[in-house]
Amino acid sequence: MRLYYLVGSLLLIAGCHDASNNKPNVDSTEKAEVIQETQPVNDTDDQYSADGLTRYENESVEEMETPQIPEEAPVRIDLQLNPAWAEYGLGMIDVQSTTDQVTIEKVILNRGQCSAIDNSIKMPVTLSFGRTYRGYINNCSLDKIIEIQINTNLGNWTFKR
């Protein structure tokens, strides 16, 4: 049995050795000639030409609608005392939509110095006309609030008191 494996291994080695000797030897100058002989691919297909891509991109851009930024704020705000925390002067902020649809992305009080809005409602919040989002002010009394910034999909709006 051992002899059988030994003979098989020798034949395999001899076969590999013979196969490598049958290939013609190519030197580096012949390789360079072969590389130079290759022809560039002709890219005349409209889909892949620069003009074709530009044409397709322009069609896509024309179909997209850019939201117009309104002249007036798409929301109105109301500050009031939170009845549960009135003795501490803590309040609530109501943001009401005055447009068909607006997405409130962020509410910032006093340029970030007061934390507003509890985390029970995750931002962004989309409101239809007349709908209200209520947030709770948890570390500033109402009399300390000077500026309220509402970031929406229709622009950022700043309200001052």
N, C-alpha and C positions, 0 to 999 in steps of 0.2 A: 504494500500500500504506500509506503514511504517512497519507494522508487517511482511509483506512478506520479505522485505530487512533484517530486524532484524533476522528472522528465517534463511534466507540464509546465513547470516554472521556467525551465530552460528554454522551451519552445516559445513561451510568451516573451521572454527577454529577447530572444533572437528575432522574433517577429517584429517587435518594437524597434529594434536596432536596424533591421532591414528597411522598415517603412520610413525611418528618418533619413536614410541614405538615398532613397529614391527621389526625394524632393530636390529640384534644382536649387543651387545656391544663388541667392539674389543679393547683390551688393547694394550699398546705400545710393549709388548714382542711379541704378535702375529703379529703386523705390521712388526717388525724386521725380524721375521721368513719368512714372505711373501716376503720381499725384498731380503733376502738371497737366496730364492729358485729360483729367476729369473736367467735365463741362458744368458750369453753374446752372442751377435749376431755373427755368423760366417762370417767374411769378407774374403772369399776366392775368390770373384769375381776379375778378373784381373784389371778391370777398377778402382777399389777402393783400390787395394793393392799398397804398396809403389813401388814395382817393376813395376807394370803396369803404374803408373803415371810417373815414371822415363823414361820408354820406350816411352811413348807418348811425353813427353817433349823433349827427344833427337831427335825424328823424326821431331818435329817442328823446332828445332835449326838447324838441318842439311839442311832444306829447305831454311832458311834465308840466304841472301847474305850480307856479310859485305863489305862495300865500302873500297877499297884499297886507302891508302893515297899516292898520287903521290910524286915522288922525287922532281919534280919542281912544282912551284905554278900553280894552274889551271887558274889563271887570270894574266893579266898584267895591269898596271896602267899608267895613263898619267895625269899630272897636267898642267893646262893652265889658263891664265887670263880669267876672265869672261868679255866679251866686255862691258857689261852694267855697270860693277863696276870696270873697269880697273884702274880708277884714285885712287881708294882706295886700290888697290892691291889684291882685293878679286878674288878668282878663282873658277875653276871647277875641278872635278876629274872624269875621265872616267875609269871605271873598265870593262875590256873586257875579255870574256871567251876564254881560249886557250884549252879547253877540250870539249868533246861532250855535257856534261851537268854539270852545277855547280849551287849551290844555295848560293847566298850571303846573309848571315844572319846579318852581321853588318860591318860597316866601322868606324874605330876609328882613329882619327888624334891626333898626339902628346900625346898618352896615355890618351885621353879623355879631354885634355886641350883646344882643338879647337872643336867646334861643326861643324860637316860636314853634308852634305846631307839635303836638304830640305825635308819636309814631304809630298811632292806631290806624291812620290812613296813609298809605304809601304814596309818595309822589312818583311820577306825575299823575295828576287827576284831571280827567276830561269832564267839562261841564257843558251842558246845553243851555240855551237861553233861559235865564231866570233861576237856574239851579245855584245852590250855595254850598261852599266848602267852609266848614268851621274848624278852626285850629285853636289850641289853647296855649296861652303864653305862660311859661312856667318859671321864668326867673327875672322878669322885669315888671315893675308896676306900670299901669297904663299911663300915669303922668310922666314917666321917663321915656316913653316912645316918641321919637321925633320924626323918624323916617321909616317908611315901609316900601320895600321893593318887591314887586311881583314879577317873576320871570315866566313868560308864557311862550307858546309857539308863535304868537303874533307879535312878539317883541317884549322888551323889558320895560316895566312901568314903575315910576317912583312917585310915591304919595308922601307929602310933607304935612305935618300938623303945625 
